[in-house]
Amino acid sequence: MTDRRPIVVVGAGIIGCSIARELAIRGARCTVIDSRPVAGGATQASAGMLAPYVEAHGGGPMLDLCVRSLDAYDAWIAGLRDEGADIEYRRSGTLEIALSPEDAAALHRSHGEWLEPRAAAALVPQLAPSAGALWDARHGYVDARQLANGLAQSAARHGATFVTARVEGIDRRPGGLTVRLAAGAAAEPGAFEADAVVLAAGAWTNGIQGVRTPPLGPVRGQLLRVEASLGPIQPILWGPACYIVPLQSGARGLLIGATVEDAGFDERPTDEGRQGLFDAARQLLPSLTRDAIKEIRVGLRPATPDELPVLGDDPSQPGVFHASGHYRNGILLAPITAQLIADLMVDGRRDPALDHFSAARFD
């Protein structure tokens, strides 16, 4: 595969860039195609949380995959930093806050260390009165935009090429696939021949003609960036209706997210989203003021009906590989996704985890 036509990765978000870098490092010829710049879709609106024990309380294969990916993060970031990437990354922990006795009872059954209200207040003095909180020191966050750009630069350094164009369709031909670009694309040529294609276009994957794609739908998420003089806050705060990520480098501030909205492909921010997030954040940090809001970001997360990703080769379409449907966990799952896809495509190794996330489950 590596000595013939390239692998085409459709999508230059966090997943596409992660896979491109891993393929390129292993010697595969790789071309990444996206109509937007690197991290121009859902990635730019992500707070970059790495918190599997919050996102996957129910356990099972999804939690296992998330934990494997979190375990890979330290070495993954170190490798990118060794190549010169400047990436904000901290294992600052999460504090999942109970605002009622009912919340506390539910959190008591989850992973982590339970803190009584006084201990939670000692850890974060700015916190509103609570019924206690669940502390998990393993969790953290990464600057998603810095990470995606660092991955893209590394992929290019290892030989991957990036093309700005919209993929209109994928056609089968003897011996491989043809990736067609939309009319008017600035890229030349207007089509790419490939031995294999990785579908990593997020919520836009279903718009690609000529291939069967899993049922994916866009879920709008709005995220606030605020700058407030509240004093240092170390852990990520997680409440019933929002999360708050304290940033440490550059302009100190907070990221507050995120709405979950069925709005189709509408990427516009809304007053309702802004107000709802701000009100939810004030339940946790009552000193926040409205003038602290500096920016609102919007992204469309790709979600499947079961809210699980679609990973691996397509049993009904030779040469087509899926890496989509990551929904709220694209940043967290990026390293393990890249590893599993590259293992399969370059080395022919099939990880047992892929059985749980195959596109065949929607047949």
C-alpha positions, 0 to 999 in steps of 0.5 A: 500500500505504501508504495502505490497510490496514496491513502486519502483522508477526508477531513482535517479536524482533530481525527483526520490530522491524527490519522494522517500523522500516524500514517505518515510516520509509518511510511504511508503516502497520505493526502488530507482533503478538507474544504476548511482549514485545519481544525476549522470545524467542530475541533475549533469549538472544543474545550479539549477535555480529557475526562473519560470517567465523566463522559462514560459513567456507564462503563463498557467498551466506550469507557475502555476505549476512552481510558486507553486513549487517555493513557496514551496522551502524555507520550503523544503530546511529548512526541509533538513537543519534541518536534517543536509544537507549542501545545497547552496540555494539563492533567489538572483533574476534574471536580464533578459538582453535586448541587443537590443531595440527589446529584451527590447520591448519583456521583457517589456511585461513580469513579473518583474520590468523593469530597464533602462540601467543605473539602470541595470548597477548600480545593476551589474557594470560588465555588458556590455552596454545594452538596459535595463533589467527585474529584478525579486527578487523572483527567485534564484538557488540551488546547484542541486548536493547538493540538490539531495544528501541531498534528498537521505540521507533524504529518506534513513534516513526515510527508503528508500533503494537505489539499483545500477542497471539498470532496464531492464523491468517491468512485470505485474503479479497477484496483482502487478508488477515485476521490472526486473534488467539487466543481470549482475547487482550487486544488489540482487535479480535480480528482485523486486516485487512492488505494484507500480512503479514510472518512473523517469528515465529521458531521459532513461525512454523509454528504459524500456521494458514492459511498455508504456512510453510517447514520451521522447527524450534526449536534450543535455545541456552543462554547463561551470564552470568558476572562474573569478575575476570579483568582486561580482555579486548577481543576476542570469544574463539571456541573449538571448543566455545564463544564468550565475549563480554566486555561493557564497559558496566554490570556488567562480565562475560562472556557464554558460549554457546551450546549447540545442542540438539534439545529441541523447544519446551522453554525450560528451562535444564539442568544439562548445558548449564550444565556443558558451557558452563562446561567449554568456557569454562575450556578458553579461560580457566582462571581462571574459577570456577563461582561466577562464573555469575550467570545462564543464558538460554535461547532457541529459534533458528529453523532450516531444514533447510539452516540458511539464512534464508527471505526475501522474498515467497511465490510461492504466497501473494500478500501473504505475506512471509517473514523467518524461519529466521535460526538463529544469525545473527538479530542479524547479519542484522537490518539487511540483512533489514529493508532487503531486505524494505522495498525489496520491499514498499514500493518494489517493488525485488527484490534478487538476493540474495533468489533464494538464500533464497526459500521456493520452495526447499522446494517 
